[in-house]
Amino acid sequence: GFSNYGTTIDVCAPGSNIYSTRDGATYGFLNGTSMASPVAAGCAALIKSVYPSYSGLQVGELLRVTCDFIDPLNLSVYREKLGKGRINIFRALSENPPSIRMVSNTVTDGNNDIIEGNDTMRIVGDFLNYLNASTANLSAKLSTTNGNVQVLNDSVVLGQIAMLQTVKNTADPFMVFINPAAPENLLVDFKLTYQDGAYTDIEYFSLRVNVSYINVRENLVSTTVTSKGRLGYNDYSSQNEGLGFIYNSIANDTVINLLFEMGLMMGAINTTTSDTLLSNTVRHPSTGGADDDFISVQNVSEIIPAQISDYDLAGTFNDNNAGASKLDVLVNYNTFAWKIAPDDKYVIVEYTIKNNGAATLNNLYVGLFADWDIMDFAQNRASWDPANNLGYVYSSQVNGLYGGIKLLTSGAPAYWAIDNDQNVAGTPWGIYDDYTDAEKYQSLSSGIGRTDAGGLVGTGEDVSHVVGTGPFTLGIGNTIVVAFAIIAGDNLSDIVSSAIAADVKYSQIIGVNEVKFDKGIALFPNPAPGVFTINVSGSWVNSIIEIYNLVGKKVIQFDMKNNSRQIIDMSGFSNGVYFVRINTQSGMIFKKVLLF
């Protein structure tokens, strides 16, 4: 009753009525995992003495695979939840079995590799034999009790696997169909059963399917874009859905997650009622979690082929879950990532925000809240670089890393540095006790309100910050565009260089005013209420126009036929982002249009 059980358990050892030393130079009987653990550790030490060349994993696998099977001795609720069984050091030192584990896997669907309802996923594993007995004709069988999926190809033959050799089932992947009605972000538990003559073993692993978020891994920073305004993680409470914000430090030859939480916040004043409105998706400790004000209208998806960067994502959400404090906005968002320096240490997020309500939004502010946990989070500091509209957090440790958010669009910047602990001297409020709506709006709307957190002396503190922009006046049916670059680097100079590169990239490639002529082409109005106009000049007059939706499907094509202007009526199409490809014999250009 005091111990653990489950599919993640490897081995068991006796932990009840163990005779052992006690305080006061006495002996006695004790219970607990504190008694079982040294039994297992002592067995591992004996194995290491006999097999000194074995790695820690090999020692553990030999201890595991030679356990005594004890499931029949226990209640059925514990069966297959006690690992391989109870350790047996005699067997570990006298037997020579193989031990096969799937050390990694790759999941694809033959399309965009985002596993959704109605997809068939293909699972290819890397199967490693840790021990020195080779398998002869090993097979592996996949099963699950989850009714939201159906295993189509459940058995593969892996054959011979020698010691420390890895075999893939690339030619014969496991295949699993995802039911169309499967819930979003469903975690499916799978069981692998191995069989090779007298050798049998089982292994469990889990895959999340029908996800409403996408992991971006195109360059030296990796993060997760969700369908509800969060970045880094989809789920605030458990943080098991997403990557955080990972920086691959070449100098340190390691992968480090820098982020605890990041999300979008928007606040405004309703001109009709004078009420302060706030929509956000960041923590609210008094509720025991986070605000979840945004509801997906169109889940984030990859744009294939990419139109702007090396990896384009887009989606739409509204704030209909914000209750009485909602702004009543529709947000179309894009994410862009590039592989090559100097653009390989940041991603860009862009929000096109439409006032969907019945009143003008006055004093509208938009920003990103980020709680960076860089290395030891208790040694972090936050600061502001006014020359580059860059808020950043860094570790005060030796070779401390940096994370930052740069405002890319032209609105007035806003910045607020936060000491998370409200008891830190000099801080007006923190977020350990709560992060109230009033504090959120203050951190958005105070201009450059508080430029530093974590102290200028000492080792620093646990800190957060808000990087935003405003105020805006957003009339009924009108839109604004706000964009940020999220950056990681080795030092301040490093992230400043990336901030400058992001600024150049955004202004040159994406831009914020699609109405202007670009190489002889104009598209307006943009965003468009279903109908828009394309003007062309020069060599673009004889053009073929193709319009694609977010998943790369062509929805419209026509020939300009020497015309310089064409009115496009897409009022019958769904709202969202589309891409217009304009082709001539001398070249091709893409333009982005947002329908609302």
N, C-alpha and C positions, 0 to 999 in steps of 0.2 A: 503493500500500500504506500510506501514512502518512495518508491522508485519510479522509473520511467518505462514506457513501452511504446512501440510504434514502428512504422516501416523504416525509420531512420536509424534504428538500433542495429549494431553489428554483432555484439557478443554480450553474454551475461556471465556474471560470476557470483558466488555465494556472498550474501550480505546480511544474513540473519544469525544472531548468536555466535559471532566470531570472537574467539578468545584472543585478546591482544593486550598490549601495554596500555596503561592509563596513567594520568597524572598522579604524582605522589609515590612513584616507584612501586606501583602495584599492577596487577593484572585483572582483567575482567572481561565479561561478554558484552559486545556492542553490536548495534545494528546500523545499517545505512549504506549508502553508496560509498561513503568514506571507508568502509570495510571492504567492499567489493573491488573498488578501484585499485588498491595496492596488490590484491591478489592477481588481477589482470596485468598490472605493471611488472610484478615479479616474474610472471610467465613470459612476458615479452622480453625481459632481460635475459632469461635462460635461452630463449630462441636466438637472441642476438649473439650470445656467447658461442652457440653452435654454428651459426651462420653469420660471421662477422661482416661479410660483404653485403648483406641485405640492407636495403633502405628501410626507413621507418614504415613505409607503406607495405613493403614485402613482409616485414615482421608481423605487422597487424593482420595481413591477409592470411599468413600461415596460421596464426592464432585463431582467426575467424573460421577458416574453411575446415579446420579439424575439430570444431566444437561438437559436442554431443547434442543430438536433436531431442529437445525436451517438450515440443509442442503437445504431444499426447498426454503429458503429465499435468497440463495446465487447463484452465477454463478456456472454452472456445473463443472468448472475446480476446484472448492474448495470442492466439495462434497466428503465426507468420508476423508477429510483432515483437518477437524476442530475438531477432537476428538469426544467425545460424545456430544459436543454442548456447549451452553452457561450456565454458572453456575446459579443455582437457590437455594438460601439458604433455602427458605421455604420448598422446596421439600426435601432437604438434612436433615432437622431437623424433618420432619413429615412422611417420607416414610421409609420403611424397606426392601430394595431389597437385593438380593445376588449380588456379583461381582466376576466373574470368570476370572482369568488370567492364561495363560500358563507361569509359572515362569521359566521353563527350558525344554530342550528337548534333546533326544538322537537319533542320526541318525545312522543306520546300513544298510548294504547291503547284509548280509548273507555270505560275503566273507572276504575281508580285511578291510572293513569299510572305504575305500577310494572311495568316490562317483565319478564315472567316467561315460563317455558316455556309453550307453547301460546297465547301472546298474539300478536296482529298489531299491530306498531307502525307508526304513521303518522309520517313524517318531513316536516316543513315547514321549508324553508330560507329564509334571507334572502340573496338573490343580488345582489351589488353589482358594478356596472361602474366600475372605477377610472379608466378612461381616456376620452378625448374622442371616440372613434368609437363610435357607437351600434350595437348589434346589430340585425339585421333580423328574423330568425325563429329565435331561439336555442332549442335543445333541450338537455336534460341527461338522461343515462342513468346509472342506479345499478347497480353490480355488486359482487360479493364472491366470494372463493374459499372462504369459511368454510362448511363443510358443516353447521354447526349452525343455520343460518338459511336461509331461502328468500325471495328477492325476488319479490313477487307483482306489484307495479306498478313497473316499472323505468324508465319514460320519462315525462318531463313537457315541455311546451312553455312556455318562458318569454317568447318573443316579443321585442319591442323593449325594450332597456334603455339609456337614455341615460347620459351621463357622470355619475357619482356618484348615479345612481338605483338604488334597491333594489326588487326584485320578489320576491314570495312565491309559492310554489306551494300556497297554502292550499286552493284548490278541487280540486287534483289532487295529493295528497300521495304520496310514495313509500310503498309498503307492504311490510313485511318480516315474515314469519312466523317465530317462534322455536320451534324444535323442542322437544317436551316433555322430551327427554333432554339438552338443552343444559347444560353445566356451570355451576355458580354463578359469578357475577362474571366472565362471559366477555367479553373485549374483542374486538369484531368490527371488522375493518378494511374500510372501504367505499371504492370508487373512483367518482368522478363524471367522466363524459366529456362535454365540451361540444362542440357542433357548430353552426356558423352559416355556411354557404357555405364559404369558404376558411379561416375561423377555426376552429381546433380547440384544445382544451386539456384537461388532466386535473387532478384534485384528489383528495386522499385525506383521509379523516377517520375517526375511530373512535368507536364507541358501546359502552358496557358494558351488558350485558343479563343477565337472570336474577340480579339483584343480591340479596345477603343483607343489605343495609343500606338505610337511607332517609335522605335529606337533609331536614332541617327548616329551612324558610325563611319562617316565619310572621311574624317580627317583626324587631327590629333586631339580633338575634343569629341566626346560622345555624350549624348543626352537623350532624353525621351520627350516627345511632344504628345500631349494628350488632347482629347476632344472636349475638354471642359476647362481650359484656361490654365492648367498646371503645366509646369515644365520640370523635368527631372524624374518625378514620380507621379503616377496616376492616383495612388491611394496615399493620403497623408498619414493615416493612423499606423499602417504596417510597413509602408515603404518597400513592399515586395513586388510592385508592379512598375518597373522602370529601372533606369541606370543611374539616376542622380546626374551629376555632371563630372564626367571622368576626364582627367587630363593624363595623357601619355607622356610622361617626362622622359625625354631622350637622355638627358644628363644623368638622371637617377635610375634609368632602365627599369622603371616600374610603372604600374597603373594605379592612379590615386583618385578616389572620389572626393570631390571638394564641396559637395552640396548636401544640405539637409532638406531644404524646401525652397521652392520658387513658384510664384503664381502671379496672375494678372489681377490688378485692382483698378477700379474706376469709381470716381466720385463726382457729384455735381449738385447744383441747386436747381430745384424745380421752380421755374419762374411763375407758375400759377399758384403754388401753395407755399413757396419759400422753404420747403422741406429740404434737408440734406439727404441726398440719395447715395447709396453705396452698393456696388456689386463687386464681389471678389471671390477668390477661391483659396484663401490662405487661412492660417490657423486662427482659432478663436478659443483659447484655453478654457474659458468658463463653460463652453459647451462640450468640453472633453475631446475636441477634434478641430476640424476646420470648417469654414463656410464653403458651401457647395452651391453657389448662386448660378452657375452657368450650366445650361443644358445643351447637349449636342443636337444640332439640326442636321448636320452632315459630318460624320466622323472623319477625323484626319485620315488622309490617304495620300499615297505617293502619286505624283504626276509622271506618267510614263508616255513618251520620253520626257526627261527633264527639259524645261524650257528656259530657265533662268540660270540655275547653278548646276553643280554636279548631282544634286539630290534635292528635289523640290517636293514639299508637302503642302497640303491645303485642306481646309475644312471650314465649318461654320458652326457657331453656337449663339444662343441668346442668354439673357439673364432672367428668364421666367421663374427661376427657383429662388429669387431674392426676396420674395414676399413684398411687403409694403415699401421696402427701401429700394426696390429695383429702379434702374434708370429707364428700362424698356428700350434696350438696344439690340441690334443684330450685328454680330461680329464675324467678319470673314478674315481668316488668318492664313498666313503663308510662312513657311520656314525654308531657308536656303543654306546650303553648305557647299564648300569648295574643297578640293583635295590638295591643291598646290599652294605652296608659300607664295606670297605673304598672307594668304587667306585661309590657312589651314589650322588656325588656333581659335576660330570663332564660328558661331552660327548666327544667322540673322532671323529674327522673328518680326513679322509685320502684321499689324491689325488695322483693318478697314472697318470703322465703327459707324453704324447708321442709327440715327434717332428714329426708332420705330414707334415712339409714343405720341401723345396728343398735346405735349407742351414742349417748349424750347428748354434745352438743358443749358443752364448758365454756370459759369465757373466749373467747367468740366475738366477733370484731370485724369490722366491715364498713366499707370506706372507698373513696374515689376517689383514685387517684394522678394527678397532673397535672404535666406538664412544660410550663409556659407559656413561649413565646418571644414576648415582647411588644415589638414594634419591634426595637431592637437587644438580642438576648437576653443579651449580655454586660453589659448595664446594668440588670438586673432585681433586684428584692428581693422577699422573701416575708415575710408577717407574719400575725398572728392578732388578730381582734377578738372578745374574750370576751363582750362584751355581746350580740352577734348570732350567736355560733357560726359565724363567717365567717372562713375562711382565704382570703387574697388574695395575688396577685402583681402588681407594677406596674413600669413603666419609670421609671427615674430621669431620663430625658430631659425636656426642656422639653415640656409638654403630654403627658406620658407617660400611656398608657392603663392600665386596670386590668382584671384578670380574677379571678374568685373563685368559691369553692364554699361554700355555706351548708348546714349540717345542718338539716333541717326536722323530723325526728322527735325524740321526747322522750328518747332514750337519752343517756347521758353522752358528751360530745364527746371526740374525740381529734384531735390535730394534731401534725404533724412537718414542720418546714421543712428543706429539703435544699439545701446547696451542692453542685451536681453534680460539681464538681472536688474530689476527695478531698484535694488538696494545699492547699486554702484553709485558712488558719489558723483554728483553733477548731472545725473540723468533725470530728465523730467518724468519719465515713465519707461518701463520695460515691457517685455512680452512673456516673461515667466508667469506673472500673475494673471495677465489677460492682454489681449490686443484688441481693444474695443473699436467699434466703428468710428468713434470720435478720434481715437488715436490714429486709425488708418487714414482717415480723411486729412488729419493734420499732417501726417507724414507725406501725403500726396500734394497738399495744397499750400505749403509754407514756403515755396520757392526754394532757395538754397538755405534750408532752415537749420540743419545741424550737420556740420561737415565731418565730424570725427567721432569715433566711438572706440572703446578698447583702451583708452588712455594713451598719453604721449610718452609715459615712462612705465617701467615694469614690463611684464611679459604679455599683457593684453588681457582680453576677456572673450566671452562668447558674444558675438555681435551679429547684427543683421543690418540691412539697409533697404531703402526704397529709391529707385531711379525712375523719374517720371517726367511728365511734361504737361503744360497748361498755363493759364486757363484758356479754354475754348468756349465759344458760344455755338451750340449745335442746334440748328433749327429743325423743325419737324420734317422728316424725310431726308435730311442732309447727312453727309458723311465727312469724316476726317480719317486721315491715315497717320498712324504712329508706328515707328519701327525702332528696334533695339538690336544691338550686337551683344551677344553673350560670349565672354572671352575667358581664356585661362592662359597662364604663362609662368615663366620661371622667375620673373622680377618685374618691377614697375616699368622699366624701359620696354620689356617684352610685350606687355599688354597694351602699352601706349602705341607701340608700332602696329599691333593688330587693330587697335581702335581706329588709327588713321587709315589703315588698309581697308577696313570695313566701311568707313565713310566714303572713301574713293569708289569702292565697289558698288555701294548702294546708289550713289549719285550717278555713276556712269552706266550701270547695267540695269538697275531696277527703276530708279527715279521715283519721284512722288507726284509728278504732274504729267499724266499720260495725254493731256490735251495738246501739248506742244508738238510741233513737227519734229520727227526723229528720222533723219535721213530721207526726208521727203514724204513722210507718212504722218497723218494725224488721225486719232480715234477719239470721238467725243459724242456726248458727255461720257465721262468715265469716273466713277460708277454710273451705270445706265439703268433707267427704269424699263428695261426690256427692248428699247429701240435706241440705236446709236448710229452714228455716221462715220464712214471711213473716207478720208480725203487722201489722195495720192498725187504726186507730181513727178516730173522728170522720168527716169527710167522705170518707175513703178507704175506708170499709167497702164501698161499692158500686163496686168497681174492676174494670177489665179489666187483667189481667196479661199482658205480652208479654216474652219473653226473647229476646235477640239474641246472636249470636256475634260474634267480633272483626271480621268483614268486613261486619257489618250485616245478616246474614240472620236472619229470625225463625225460631226453632226451637221455641218453645212459646207457646201463648196459651190463657188460660182466664178465666172470669168468677168473681169471688169470691162473687157471689150472696148478699149480705148477711152473708157470713162475715167474721170478724175474723182468722182464722188459716187458713193453707194450708201444708201440707207439700209441698215440691217434690222429686220424685225425678228427679235427672239423672245417676244412676249409670251410665247407658248412654251418656253423652256424653263426649267427649274432655276431658281436663284442660285448664285454662286460664281466662282471664277471660271472663265473660259480663256482659251488662247487662240489668237488669230494669227495664222501663218500666211504671209504675203509672199508669193513666189513670182519671179520672172526668170528669164534665161540668164540674167546677169547677177542674180543673187536671191537671197531669202532673208526675211526678218520676222521675228515673233513680236506680237503685242499682247498685253494682258488686258482683259476687260472683265469688270465685275457687274453682274446683273443683280438688281435688288427689287 
